[in-house]
């Protein structure tokens, strides 16, 4: 299993997954994050479950195996970086 979930993410044990809710001031920022996340997903081959509204996106990354992989944890950290760049 990856050491710890990235900052802001919650680790659920059964079923094993990482979850985080990202909040934004408006729809334009939410849409930008979703578009950037789609590019990241294509690049990394990681396709999380997404739920979103006008000003938020909830991301769930389910472990592909019995343990959370470094790639899944890295994807979560990269999503944090994307969200930090949204203005």
C-alpha positions as CSV (number, residue, x, y, z in Angstrom):
1,X,0.0,0.0,0.0
2,X,1.2,3.5,-0.6
3,X,2.5,5.2,2.6
4,X,-0.3,7.7,3.3
5,X,-3.1,9.3,1.4
6,X,-2.1,12.6,-0.1
7,X,-3.1,15.7,1.8
8,X,-6.9,16.3,1.9
9,X,-7.7,12.7,0.8
10,X,-9.5,10.1,3.0
11,X,-8.5,6.5,2.9
12,X,-11.4,4.1,3.2
13,X,-10.6,0.4,4.0
14,X,-13.6,-1.6,2.8
15,X,-13.8,-1.3,-0.1
16,X,-10.3,0.2,-0.4
17,X,-10.4,3.6,-2.0
18,X,-9.3,7.2,-1.7
19,X,-11.9,10.0,-1.7
20,X,-11.8,13.8,-1.7
21,X,-14.2,16.6,-2.3
22,X,-12.8,19.7,-4.1
23,X,-14.8,22.9,-3.7
24,X,-14.6,25.9,-6.1
25,X,-16.0,29.4,-6.1
26,X,-18.0,28.9,-9.3
27,X,-18.9,26.7,-12.3
28,X,-16.1,28.0,-14.5
29,X,-13.5,26.8,-12.0
30,X,-15.3,23.5,-11.5
31,X,-15.4,22.9,-15.3
32,X,-11.7,23.8,-15.6
33,X,-10.8,21.3,-13.0
34,X,-13.0,18.6,-14.6
35,X,-11.3,19.3,-18.0
36,X,-7.8,19.2,-16.5
37,X,-8.7,16.0,-14.6
38,X,-9.8,14.4,-17.9
39,X,-6.4,15.1,-19.4
40,X,-4.6,13.7,-16.3
41,X,-6.8,10.6,-16.5
42,X,-5.9,10.0,-20.1
43,X,-2.2,10.6,-19.4
44,X,-2.0,8.3,-16.4
45,X,-4.6,5.7,-17.4
46,X,-6.4,6.2,-14.1
47,X,-10.2,6.8,-14.3
48,X,-11.7,7.7,-11.0
49,X,-15.4,8.0,-10.2
50,X,-16.6,11.6,-10.3
51,X,-19.6,13.3,-8.9
52,X,-20.0,17.0,-9.3
53,X,-22.2,20.0,-8.9
54,X,-21.9,23.7,-9.8
55,X,-19.2,24.4,-7.2
56,X,-17.7,21.0,-6.2
57,X,-16.2,17.7,-7.5
58,X,-16.0,14.5,-5.5
59,X,-13.3,12.2,-6.7
60,X,-13.2,8.5,-5.7
61,X,-10.2,6.3,-6.7
62,X,-10.9,2.7,-6.0
63,X,-7.9,0.4,-5.6
64,X,-7.4,-1.8,-8.6
65,X,-6.0,-4.6,-6.4
66,X,-5.8,-5.7,-2.8
67,X,-3.7,-2.6,-2.0
68,X,-3.6,1.0,-3.0
69,X,-0.9,1.4,-5.6
70,X,1.7,4.2,-5.8
71,X,0.1,5.1,-9.2
72,X,-3.3,5.6,-7.6
73,X,-1.8,7.7,-4.8
74,X,0.3,9.7,-7.3
75,X,-2.9,10.4,-9.3
76,X,-4.6,11.8,-6.1
77,X,-1.5,14.0,-5.5
78,X,-1.6,15.2,-9.1
79,X,-5.3,16.1,-8.7
80,X,-4.4,18.2,-5.7
81,X,-1.9,20.1,-7.8
82,X,-4.5,20.7,-10.5
83,X,-7.0,22.0,-8.0
84,X,-4.3,24.3,-6.6
85,X,-3.8,25.9,-10.0
86,X,-7.5,26.8,-10.5
87,X,-8.3,30.5,-10.0
